[in-house]
């Protein structure tokens, strides 16, 4: 293998590793990720009292070209008509490391 080809492959490999690392970071950066498909959920904040109401807000991305939605805690609280948030949890669905499709949701409970 000549030196020029080796350097090109090394550059591509390094770039791919960086992209994959960014694509596999979950909410907060600690979720597991499947290469082909991931469907995970976890909570970030928790109080001992789970609220009676639940609200969910989501954002999505298609082909990493188009992104839309609101996955904020205030958005989820508004959706569930919640004025006092008790718990916050996150869901994430990814297809092919999120490069084909990705959906992140924030779920809150409260009163």
C-alpha positions in Angstrom: 0.0 0.0 0.0 1.4 3.4 -0.9 1.8 6.2 1.5 -0.8 8.4 -0.1 -3.5 5.8 0.0 -2.6 4.9 3.6 -3.0 8.6 4.7 -6.3 8.9 2.9 -7.6 5.8 4.7 -6.3 7.0 8.0 -8.0 10.3 7.5 -11.3 8.7 6.6 -11.1 6.3 9.5 -10.4 9.1 11.9 -13.3 11.2 10.6 -15.6 8.2 10.7 -14.7 7.4 14.3 -15.4 11.0 15.3 -18.7 11.0 13.5 -19.8 7.7 15.1 -18.8 8.9 18.5 -20.9 12.0 18.1 -23.8 10.0 16.6 -23.9 7.5 19.5 -23.9 10.0 22.3 -27.3 9.9 23.9 -29.1 12.5 26.0 -26.4 13.5 28.5 -23.9 11.4 26.6 -24.1 8.1 28.4 -26.7 6.0 26.7 -25.9 2.7 25.0 -26.3 2.7 21.2 -27.1 0.0 18.7 -25.4 0.5 15.3 -28.6 -0.5 13.4 -31.3 0.4 15.8 -31.7 1.8 19.3 -34.8 2.4 21.4 -33.8 3.5 24.9 -35.3 5.4 27.8 -33.8 6.8 31.0 -34.6 9.4 33.7 -32.4 12.4 34.4 -34.1 13.9 37.4 -36.3 12.1 39.9 -38.2 13.1 42.9 -39.9 10.7 45.3 -43.3 11.9 44.2 -44.4 11.0 40.7 -47.0 13.5 39.4 -50.6 12.6 38.3 -50.2 14.1 34.9 -47.8 13.3 32.1 -46.6 15.4 29.2 -44.3 14.5 26.3 -42.5 16.6 23.8 -40.3 15.3 20.9 -37.9 16.4 18.3 -36.9 14.4 15.2 -34.3 14.4 12.5 -34.4 12.7 9.1 -31.1 11.9 7.2 -29.4 14.4 9.5 -30.6 17.0 7.0 -34.0 18.0 8.4 -34.6 18.5 12.1 -37.8 19.6 13.8 -39.7 19.6 17.1 -39.4 20.7 20.7 -38.1 18.2 23.2 -37.8 20.8 26.0 -39.0 20.3 29.6 -41.2 23.4 29.3 -42.6 22.0 26.0 -43.5 18.7 27.7 -45.0 20.4 30.7 -47.2 22.5 28.4 -48.3 19.5 26.5 -49.3 17.8 29.7 -50.8 20.9 31.2 -48.4 20.6 34.1 -47.4 23.6 36.2 -45.1 21.8 38.7 -42.8 19.2 37.3 -41.9 16.2 39.5 -39.9 13.9 37.3 -38.1 14.1 34.0 -37.3 11.2 31.7 -35.9 10.8 28.2 -36.6 8.4 25.3 -34.5 8.1 22.2 -35.0 6.1 19.0 -32.2 5.9 16.4 -31.9 4.1 13.1 -28.4 3.5 11.8 -26.6 5.5 14.5 -29.2 8.3 14.0 -28.0 9.1 10.5 -31.2 7.8 8.9 -33.7 8.7 11.6 -33.5 10.0 15.2 -36.3 10.9 17.6 -35.6 12.3 21.1 -38.5 12.8 23.6 -38.7 14.4 27.0 -41.4 13.0 29.3 -42.4 14.9 32.5 -44.8 14.1 35.3 -46.3 16.6 37.7 -49.4 18.4 38.7 
